[in-house]
Amino acid sequence: MGDLVSLRLGRRRGTLRATSALMWYERGVALEARDPEGAIAAYRRALAGRPDLADAHCNLGRLLHDRGELARAEASYRRARELDPRVGLYAFNLGVALEDAGRTSEAVAMYEQAVALEPALADAHYNLARLIELAARGASDDLLMRRALRHLHHYRRLLTA
């Protein structure tokens, strides 16, 4: 029976699917700076073979985000977070997409998750400080303003560390 299957389908050539997917992922990383469209295609090929590559979802999301495809970027970031919810960068990138989509309160929640997971994410502290400050000014809320200042302090400390 095994011989009949290999006659009909042909013998497998090349590397295993997982290895091939990792090669496509690496190709995507290499292409990002000079060929974003090629990188997008490479990440999609990687994900076709290994849909569990959270970094590929995240990187694909960032490239889609750069093209202005916020809904697709958000979906990619969310998928990365589902696969590995312990990575603060995934929450941060999702926060940026939500903020760009005008969903400020959801963005704040993602930035808060990002700094909870990775306290050294300086940009997450900065974005939190900025959004909380806007809310504090609008509500004339001193408590919120102090919270914003704490995040700004963390941001500055991380930049000089």
C-alpha positions as CSV (number, residue, x, y, z in Angstrom):
1,M,0.0,0.0,0.0
2,G,2.8,2.4,0.8
3,D,4.3,1.9,-2.6
4,L,1.0,2.6,-4.3
5,V,0.7,5.9,-2.4
6,S,4.2,7.0,-3.3
7,L,3.6,6.1,-7.0
8,R,0.5,8.2,-7.1
9,L,1.7,11.2,-5.1
10,G,5.4,11.0,-5.8
11,R,8.2,10.9,-3.3
12,R,8.6,13.9,-0.9
13,R,11.4,16.1,-2.0
14,G,13.1,18.8,-0.1
15,T,12.8,19.6,3.6
16,L,10.1,18.9,6.1
17,R,7.2,21.2,6.1
18,A,8.2,22.8,9.4
19,T,11.7,23.5,8.2
20,S,10.4,25.0,5.0
21,A,8.1,27.2,7.0
22,L,11.0,28.4,9.1
23,M,13.0,29.1,6.0
24,W,10.0,31.2,4.6
25,Y,9.9,33.1,7.9
26,E,13.6,33.8,7.8
27,R,13.2,35.0,4.2
28,G,10.4,37.3,5.3
29,V,12.7,38.8,8.0
30,A,15.5,39.3,5.4
31,L,13.1,41.0,2.9
32,E,11.3,43.4,5.2
33,A,13.6,46.4,4.7
34,R,14.0,46.2,0.9
35,D,10.9,44.3,-0.3
36,P,7.9,44.6,2.1
37,E,5.6,42.9,-0.4
38,G,8.0,40.0,-0.8
39,A,8.2,39.8,3.0
40,I,4.4,39.6,3.3
41,A,4.3,36.8,0.8
42,A,7.1,35.0,2.6
43,Y,5.3,35.3,6.0
44,R,2.1,34.0,4.4
45,R,4.0,31.0,3.0
46,A,5.5,30.4,6.4
47,L,2.1,30.5,8.1
48,A,0.6,28.2,5.5
49,G,3.1,25.5,6.7
50,R,3.2,26.5,10.4
51,P,0.2,28.5,11.5
52,D,1.6,28.4,15.1
53,L,4.5,30.8,14.3
54,A,3.5,33.7,16.5
55,D,6.4,35.9,15.4
56,A,5.4,35.5,11.7
57,H,1.8,36.6,12.6
58,C,3.3,39.6,14.4
59,N,5.7,40.6,11.6
60,L,3.0,40.1,9.0
61,G,0.7,42.3,11.1
62,R,3.3,45.1,11.3
63,L,3.7,45.1,7.5
64,L,0.0,45.1,6.9
65,H,-0.3,47.9,9.5
66,D,2.3,49.9,7.5
67,R,0.1,49.5,4.4
68,G,-2.9,50.8,6.3
69,E,-4.7,47.5,6.5
70,L,-5.7,48.0,10.1
71,A,-8.3,45.2,10.3
72,R,-5.9,42.6,8.9
73,A,-3.1,43.9,11.0
74,E,-5.3,43.6,14.1
75,A,-6.2,40.1,13.2
76,S,-2.6,39.1,12.8
77,Y,-1.6,40.7,16.1
78,R,-4.5,39.0,17.9
79,R,-3.5,35.6,16.5
80,A,0.1,36.2,17.7
81,R,-1.3,37.0,21.2
82,E,-3.4,33.9,21.2
83,L,-0.4,31.7,20.3
84,D,1.8,33.3,23.0
85,P,0.1,35.7,25.4
86,R,3.3,36.1,27.4
87,V,4.9,38.4,24.8
88,G,4.5,42.1,25.6
89,L,5.4,43.2,22.1
90,Y,2.4,41.5,20.6
91,A,0.1,43.4,23.0
92,F,2.0,46.6,22.2
93,N,1.6,46.2,18.5
94,L,-2.1,45.4,18.9
95,G,-2.4,48.5,21.0
96,V,-0.9,50.7,18.3
97,A,-3.3,49.2,15.7
98,L,-6.3,49.8,18.0
99,E,-5.1,53.4,18.7
100,D,-4.8,54.0,15.0
101,A,-8.3,52.7,14.5
102,G,-9.6,55.2,17.1
103,R,-10.3,52.6,19.8
104,T,-8.4,54.4,22.5
105,S,-9.7,52.6,25.6
106,E,-8.9,49.2,24.0
107,A,-5.4,50.6,23.1
108,V,-4.8,51.7,26.7
109,A,-5.8,48.2,27.9
110,M,-3.3,46.6,25.4
111,Y,-0.5,49.0,26.4
112,E,-1.2,48.2,30.1
113,Q,-0.9,44.5,29.3
114,A,2.3,45.1,27.4
115,V,4.0,46.8,30.3
116,A,2.7,44.3,32.7
117,L,4.3,41.5,30.6
118,E,7.5,43.4,29.7
119,P,8.1,46.4,32.0
120,A,11.0,47.5,29.9
121,L,8.9,48.3,26.8
122,A,9.6,52.0,26.8
123,D,7.3,52.8,23.9
124,A,4.4,51.2,25.6
125,H,5.0,53.4,28.7
126,Y,5.2,56.5,26.4
127,N,2.0,55.7,24.6
128,L,0.2,55.0,27.9
129,A,1.5,58.3,29.3
130,R,0.2,60.2,26.2
131,L,-3.2,58.6,26.1
132,I,-3.8,58.8,29.9
133,E,-2.7,62.5,29.8
134,L,-5.2,63.3,27.1
135,A,-8.0,61.6,29.2
136,A,-6.7,63.4,32.4
137,R,-6.8,66.8,30.7
138,G,-10.3,66.2,29.3
139,A,-11.6,65.2,32.7
140,S,-9.5,67.6,34.7
141,D,-8.5,64.5,36.7
142,D,-5.3,64.9,38.9
143,L,-5.2,61.2,39.7
144,L,-5.1,60.3,36.1
145,M,-2.5,62.9,35.4
146,R,-0.2,61.4,38.1
147,R,-0.7,58.0,36.5
148,A,0.4,59.5,33.1
149,L,3.4,61.1,34.8
150,R,4.4,57.8,36.3
151,H,4.5,56.2,32.8
152,L,6.4,59.1,31.4
153,H,8.9,58.7,34.2
154,H,9.3,55.0,33.4
155,Y,9.7,55.9,29.7
156,R,12.5,58.4,30.4
157,R,14.2,56.1,32.9
158,L,14.2,53.3,30.3
159,L,15.7,55.5,27.7
160,T,18.6,56.6,29.8
161,A,19.3,53.1,31.2
